[in-house]
Amino acid sequence: MAVRVPVELVEAVVEADASDAAARYSDLALRGPRFGVVAQAPGERSRWQVVVPVTDGAPQMARDELNSLLWFRAKDETEDREERRSLLAAVARLESEPVNEVAAVGTRYRIVRAEEYTVTGPSGMEPPRPTDPEPLVPSWAMSEREPEVDDGLVLDPDAPVTPTQAAERLAMFDLHYTGDRFPAPVREDSRRALDTHPDVLLLPATFTLVERTESGWRPISGPHATAHAARRSLDFALTWTWPQKQGVLPADATAPLGLSAVEVDGDRDASTPELAPYVEAARELRGGRLVNRLEFQGTLYEIGRTRRLLRWGPDGPEGPRPSDVDAYEPTRMHPPLSEDGVILPED
């Protein structure tokens, strides 16, 4: 592991921010595994690129996404019959077997497993850091495209890391499940992974909307690439999901809170008395700069900074473990495709 000392001002500020966060948030809280897909191009020896974000809750979900990725590549991205045959052969395996690695057109595709966790301190979960990416002008538009988690991410075990990154990796080398609340097969697989995949890589931080409960924090959104994307998930819940669930949206509503002519953050309030609390909470969220904590109807909602650890062995990143659970079996997801790229009848 090569350690690189930051020399530029921005890098030094990020490093100082990370060091400060490590001092204030030192308790580890595990959530569980996340799954995605990585690809190794022909000729590569150690580097893999993420092609499906490492955010899925089960291995089969990642297999299904790889299935679609290869099927559409065969349909739309090649005119070569041999390449298409190779892609469709991999699709056929993914339709019928819970495989964790396939090859197509010389590229290796692997389902990978990462451990999701966060750190906590006396004040709760670690929030977004001041140096985490934030938009210069926050947008709350529903049509705004969010940055994707792991977009273009290349996993390189030989890439240099900063001193705080190195310290965190060293602290996580021995991370494994212990305690009777984990089934014995889970504990055994976790302990075995320390030997089969002794190194660790830290994936980019993600951000999750959570609600505080009596026993801790409960995630109510998937991981997002930025803190503002997580805030927008709370905004959408306030302006659409929760009012709709409570039946207080107008029957003809076509926009958040039914305010087709008046923005939530406008000067006038076009809401009914039932909608007023939602409008007020949304305005509070939008009105403050970088709001990471909001109380609404007796519940505290927070933007938590979440992390993922991926174990690494001699042949690269760790795949699913035998004790990882799938809720369903592989199945055909797309219609048959001929070697010429023509969609065939289902029968």
C-alpha positions as CSV (number, residue, x, y, z in Angstrom):
1,M,0.0,0.0,0.0
2,A,1.6,3.2,-1.2
3,V,0.9,6.2,1.0
4,R,0.9,9.6,-0.7
5,V,1.3,12.8,1.4
6,P,-1.1,15.5,0.1
7,V,0.8,18.5,-1.4
8,E,-1.9,20.6,-2.9
9,L,-4.1,22.9,-0.8
10,V,-7.4,21.2,-1.6
11,E,-5.9,17.7,-0.8
12,A,-4.5,19.0,2.4
13,V,-7.9,20.4,3.5
14,V,-9.7,17.1,2.6
15,E,-7.1,15.2,4.6
16,A,-7.5,17.5,7.6
17,D,-11.2,17.2,7.4
18,A,-10.9,13.4,7.4
19,S,-8.6,13.4,10.4
20,D,-11.0,15.7,12.3
21,A,-13.9,13.3,11.5
22,A,-11.9,10.3,12.7
23,A,-11.4,12.0,16.0
24,R,-15.1,12.8,16.5
25,Y,-16.7,9.7,15.1
26,S,-14.9,6.5,16.1
27,D,-17.6,3.9,16.8
28,L,-18.3,1.4,13.9
29,A,-21.9,0.4,12.9
30,L,-22.3,-2.3,10.3
31,R,-25.3,-2.4,8.0
32,G,-24.5,-5.5,5.9
33,P,-23.3,-6.4,2.5
34,R,-23.8,-4.6,-0.8
35,F,-23.3,-6.1,-4.2
36,G,-22.4,-4.9,-7.7
37,V,-20.5,-5.8,-10.8
38,V,-17.0,-5.1,-11.9
39,A,-15.2,-5.8,-15.2
40,Q,-11.6,-6.5,-16.1
41,A,-10.6,-5.7,-19.7
42,P,-8.3,-7.9,-21.7
43,G,-4.7,-7.3,-20.8
44,E,-5.4,-5.9,-17.3
45,R,-3.7,-7.6,-14.5
46,S,-5.0,-6.0,-11.3
47,R,-7.4,-3.2,-12.1
48,W,-11.2,-3.7,-12.4
49,Q,-13.9,-1.1,-13.4
50,V,-17.3,-0.9,-11.7
51,V,-20.0,-1.4,-14.3
52,V,-22.9,-1.9,-11.9
53,P,-22.8,0.2,-8.7
54,V,-22.0,-1.7,-5.6
55,T,-25.3,-0.8,-3.9
56,D,-27.6,-3.9,-4.5
57,G,-29.0,-5.7,-1.5
58,A,-28.5,-9.2,-2.8
59,P,-26.2,-11.0,-5.3
60,Q,-29.0,-12.0,-7.7
61,M,-30.0,-8.3,-8.0
62,A,-26.5,-7.6,-9.3
63,R,-26.6,-10.7,-11.6
64,D,-29.9,-9.4,-13.1
65,E,-28.3,-6.0,-13.8
66,L,-25.4,-7.7,-15.5
67,N,-27.8,-9.8,-17.5
68,S,-29.5,-6.6,-18.8
69,L,-26.2,-4.9,-19.4
70,L,-24.9,-7.7,-21.6
71,W,-28.2,-8.3,-23.4
72,F,-28.5,-4.6,-24.4
73,R,-24.9,-4.6,-25.5
74,A,-25.6,-7.6,-27.7
75,K,-28.7,-5.9,-29.1
76,D,-27.5,-2.3,-29.6
77,E,-23.7,-2.1,-29.4
78,T,-22.2,-4.6,-31.8
79,E,-22.6,-5.6,-35.4
80,D,-20.2,-8.5,-35.1
81,R,-21.9,-11.9,-34.9
82,E,-19.1,-13.6,-33.0
83,E,-19.1,-10.8,-30.4
84,R,-22.9,-11.1,-30.1
85,R,-22.7,-14.9,-29.7
86,S,-20.2,-14.4,-26.8
87,L,-22.4,-11.9,-25.1
88,L,-25.5,-14.0,-25.5
89,A,-23.7,-17.1,-24.1
90,A,-23.0,-15.1,-21.0
91,V,-26.6,-14.0,-20.8
92,A,-27.8,-17.6,-21.1
93,R,-25.7,-18.6,-18.1
94,L,-27.0,-15.7,-16.1
95,E,-30.6,-16.7,-17.0
96,S,-30.1,-20.2,-15.6
97,E,-27.3,-20.3,-13.0
98,P,-26.5,-18.1,-10.0
99,V,-23.0,-17.6,-11.4
100,N,-20.7,-15.0,-9.9
101,E,-18.4,-14.6,-12.8
102,V,-18.8,-14.8,-16.6
103,A,-16.7,-13.8,-19.6
104,A,-17.8,-12.2,-22.8
105,V,-15.7,-10.8,-25.7
106,G,-12.5,-11.3,-23.7
107,T,-13.8,-9.3,-20.7
108,R,-14.3,-10.8,-17.2
109,Y,-17.4,-9.8,-15.3
110,R,-17.6,-10.5,-11.6
111,I,-20.3,-10.0,-9.0
112,V,-18.6,-8.3,-6.0
113,R,-19.4,-7.9,-2.4
114,A,-18.7,-4.9,-0.2
115,E,-19.5,-4.3,3.5
116,E,-21.5,-1.2,4.2
117,Y,-20.9,0.6,7.4
118,T,-21.0,4.0,9.1
119,V,-19.2,5.5,12.0
120,T,-20.9,7.2,15.0
121,G,-20.0,9.5,17.9
122,P,-21.7,11.2,20.8
123,S,-23.9,13.3,18.5
124,G,-25.0,10.3,16.3
125,M,-24.1,9.2,12.8
126,E,-21.3,11.0,10.9
127,P,-22.9,13.6,8.7
128,P,-21.6,14.8,5.4
129,R,-18.2,16.5,5.7
130,P,-17.5,20.1,4.7
131,T,-15.2,18.8,1.9
132,D,-17.7,16.3,0.5
133,P,-18.9,17.4,-3.0
134,E,-21.9,19.8,-3.0
135,P,-23.6,21.7,-5.9
136,L,-22.8,25.4,-6.2
137,V,-26.5,26.0,-6.7
138,P,-28.7,23.2,-5.2
139,S,-31.5,22.1,-7.5
140,W,-34.7,20.6,-6.2
141,A,-36.3,19.9,-9.6
142,M,-37.7,16.4,-10.0
143,S,-36.2,16.2,-13.5
144,E,-32.7,16.9,-12.4
145,R,-30.4,13.9,-13.0
146,E,-28.5,12.7,-10.0
147,P,-24.9,11.7,-10.2
148,E,-24.6,7.9,-10.1
149,V,-22.8,6.0,-7.4
150,D,-19.5,4.5,-8.5
151,D,-19.8,6.1,-12.0
152,G,-16.6,5.3,-13.9
153,L,-14.9,4.0,-10.7
154,V,-11.7,2.0,-11.3
155,L,-10.6,-0.3,-8.5
156,D,-6.8,-0.4,-8.3
157,P,-5.2,-2.1,-5.3
158,D,-1.9,-0.4,-6.1
159,A,-3.2,3.2,-6.3
160,P,-1.6,5.4,-3.6
161,V,-3.7,6.5,-0.7
162,T,-3.5,9.4,1.8
163,P,-2.4,8.9,5.4
164,T,-5.9,8.9,6.8
165,Q,-7.1,6.5,4.1
166,A,-4.2,4.2,4.9
167,A,-5.0,4.4,8.6
168,E,-8.7,3.5,8.0
169,R,-7.7,0.6,5.7
170,L,-5.3,-0.8,8.3
171,A,-8.0,-0.5,11.0
172,M,-10.5,-2.5,8.8
173,F,-8.2,-5.4,7.9
174,D,-9.6,-7.6,10.6
175,L,-13.2,-6.6,10.3
176,H,-15.4,-9.7,10.5
177,Y,-18.7,-10.8,12.0
178,T,-18.7,-12.0,15.6
179,G,-21.4,-12.6,18.2
180,D,-24.4,-15.0,18.4
181,R,-26.8,-12.6,16.6
182,F,-25.0,-13.7,13.3
183,P,-25.7,-17.3,12.1
184,A,-22.8,-19.6,12.3
185,P,-22.3,-19.9,8.5
186,V,-22.2,-16.1,8.3
187,R,-19.5,-15.9,11.0
188,E,-17.5,-18.7,9.4
189,D,-17.6,-17.1,5.9
190,S,-16.6,-13.8,7.4
191,R,-13.6,-15.3,9.2
192,R,-12.5,-17.2,6.1
193,A,-12.5,-14.1,4.0
194,L,-9.7,-12.7,6.2
195,D,-7.5,-15.4,4.7
196,T,-8.8,-15.6,1.2
197,H,-9.1,-11.8,0.7
198,P,-6.7,-10.3,3.2
199,D,-6.4,-6.8,1.7
200,V,-9.2,-4.1,1.7
201,L,-10.2,-1.3,-0.6
202,L,-12.4,1.6,0.5
203,L,-15.0,2.6,-2.0
204,P,-16.2,6.3,-2.3
205,A,-18.5,7.5,0.5
206,T,-22.2,7.4,-0.1
207,F,-25.0,9.3,1.6
208,T,-28.2,7.8,3.0
209,L,-31.4,9.3,4.4
210,V,-32.1,7.8,7.8
211,E,-34.7,8.3,10.5
212,R,-33.9,8.1,14.2
213,T,-35.6,5.3,16.1
214,E,-35.5,4.1,19.7
215,S,-32.8,1.5,18.8
216,G,-30.8,3.6,16.4
217,W,-31.2,4.8,12.8
218,R,-33.3,3.2,10.1
219,P,-32.3,3.8,6.4
220,I,-35.3,5.1,4.4
221,S,-33.5,5.7,1.1
222,G,-30.8,3.9,-0.9
223,P,-27.3,5.1,-0.9
224,H,-26.7,8.3,-3.0
225,A,-23.5,9.6,-4.6
226,T,-23.8,13.0,-2.9
227,A,-25.4,14.4,0.2
228,H,-27.6,16.7,-1.8
229,A,-29.0,13.7,-3.7
230,A,-30.0,12.3,-0.3
231,R,-31.6,15.6,0.7
232,R,-33.6,15.5,-2.5
233,S,-34.9,12.1,-1.5
234,L,-36.2,13.7,1.7
235,D,-37.7,16.6,-0.3
236,F,-39.5,14.2,-2.6
237,A,-40.9,12.3,0.4
238,L,-42.2,15.6,1.9
239,T,-43.6,17.0,-1.3
240,W,-45.0,13.8,-2.9
241,T,-44.6,10.4,-1.2
242,W,-45.8,11.1,2.3
243,P,-48.7,13.4,1.4
244,Q,-49.9,10.9,-1.2
245,K,-49.6,8.0,1.3
246,Q,-51.7,10.0,3.8
247,G,-54.3,10.8,1.2
248,V,-54.0,14.6,1.5
249,L,-52.9,15.3,-2.1
250,P,-55.6,16.6,-4.4
251,A,-57.1,13.9,-6.6
252,D,-55.9,15.7,-9.8
253,A,-52.4,16.4,-8.5
254,T,-49.7,16.3,-11.2
255,A,-46.9,18.0,-9.4
256,P,-45.4,17.7,-5.9
257,L,-48.0,18.8,-3.3
258,G,-50.3,19.5,-6.2
259,L,-48.7,23.0,-6.6
260,S,-48.7,23.1,-10.4
261,A,-48.7,26.9,-10.5
262,V,-46.9,27.8,-7.2
263,E,-43.5,26.4,-6.2
264,V,-43.0,25.0,-2.8
265,D,-40.4,27.6,-2.1
266,G,-42.5,30.5,-3.5
267,D,-43.9,33.4,-1.5
268,R,-47.6,32.2,-1.6
269,D,-48.9,29.2,0.1
270,A,-51.5,27.3,-2.1
271,S,-51.7,24.3,0.1
272,T,-54.6,23.1,2.2
273,P,-54.4,23.0,6.0
274,E,-53.5,19.3,5.7
275,L,-50.7,20.0,3.3
276,A,-49.3,23.0,5.2
277,P,-47.0,21.0,7.5
278,Y,-45.4,19.3,4.5
279,V,-44.9,22.6,2.7
280,E,-43.4,24.2,5.8
281,A,-40.9,21.3,6.3
282,A,-40.0,21.3,2.6
283,R,-39.3,25.1,2.8
284,E,-37.1,24.6,5.8
285,L,-35.1,21.9,4.0
286,R,-34.7,24.0,0.9
287,G,-34.2,27.3,2.7
288,G,-31.2,26.4,4.8
289,R,-27.7,25.9,3.3
290,L,-26.7,22.2,3.5
291,V,-29.4,21.0,5.8
292,N,-28.5,17.6,7.1
293,R,-31.0,17.2,9.9
294,L,-34.7,17.9,9.9
295,E,-37.4,17.1,12.4
296,F,-40.9,16.4,11.0
297,Q,-44.0,15.3,12.9
298,G,-42.0,14.0,15.9
299,T,-39.3,12.1,13.9
300,L,-35.8,13.2,13.3
301,Y,-34.4,12.7,9.8
302,E,-30.7,12.9,9.1
303,I,-28.3,12.6,6.1
304,G,-25.7,10.0,7.2
305,R,-22.3,9.5,5.6
306,T,-22.0,5.8,4.7
307,R,-19.0,3.8,3.6
308,R,-18.2,0.5,1.9
309,L,-15.3,-1.8,2.3
310,L,-14.4,-4.3,-0.4
311,R,-12.1,-7.2,0.4
312,W,-9.3,-8.1,-2.1
313,G,-7.4,-11.3,-2.7
314,P,-4.8,-12.6,-5.2
315,D,-7.4,-12.8,-8.0
316,G,-9.0,-9.5,-7.2
317,P,-12.2,-8.4,-5.4
318,E,-14.2,-10.7,-3.3
319,G,-17.4,-12.2,-4.7
320,P,-20.6,-13.3,-2.8
321,R,-20.1,-15.7,0.1
322,P,-22.0,-19.0,0.4
323,S,-24.0,-17.6,3.3
324,D,-25.2,-14.5,1.3
325,V,-29.0,-14.9,0.7
326,D,-31.0,-14.4,-2.5
327,A,-34.8,-14.0,-2.4
328,Y,-35.3,-15.5,-5.9
329,E,-33.7,-17.6,-8.6
330,P,-32.2,-16.6,-11.9
331,T,-34.7,-16.2,-14.7
332,R,-35.1,-15.0,-18.3
333,M,-35.4,-11.2,-18.3
334,H,-35.4,-10.4,-22.0
335,P,-36.7,-12.0,-25.2
336,P,-34.4,-14.3,-27.2
337,L,-32.0,-12.5,-29.5
338,S,-30.6,-14.0,-32.7
339,E,-27.0,-13.8,-33.8
340,D,-28.0,-11.0,-36.1
341,G,-29.5,-9.0,-33.3
342,V,-33.1,-9.7,-34.2
343,I,-35.6,-10.2,-31.3
344,L,-37.2,-13.6,-31.7
345,P,-40.6,-14.8,-30.6
346,E,-40.7,-16.0,-26.9
347,D,-41.5,-19.6,-27.9
